[in-house]
Amino acid sequence: APRRNSTSGMATAGEEQPAHAAPTADESTLPAPDAPPPSLSDLGLAVGAEVEVSWEVELTDGSSGSVWWSGLLEAGVEPGSLQLKYAAAHGFEEETRAVRFVDSTLLMDTALR
């Protein structure tokens, strides 16, 4: 069974963003944990928008690769926070994760950072 093995992904919405492999995020390019994230409106998104996120997955045989997951943006528990409800795919059940946009193409899973 595959497992997700990434702390970040490239999010795309609609056809405006190119569908290509996500760049690797390295710690030096990430904002400070307390830096304010960009607003959804600045990103051309809103709660309820469907996005696609590229994940690096590692298979039980040790191989890895990129796969795209679709998900739905939802309001988080805390004011201003976001959740992404990932669709069931690639051997995984539907799952909701707390997320944070770094910029228009980079999304962080806040539990994995």
Secondary structure, 3 states (H helix, E strand, C coil): CCEECCCEECEECCCCCCCCCCCCCCHHHCCCCCCCCCCCCCCCCCCCCEEEEEEEEECCCCCEEEEEEEEEEEECCCCCCEEEEECCECCECCEEEEEEEEECCEEEECCCC
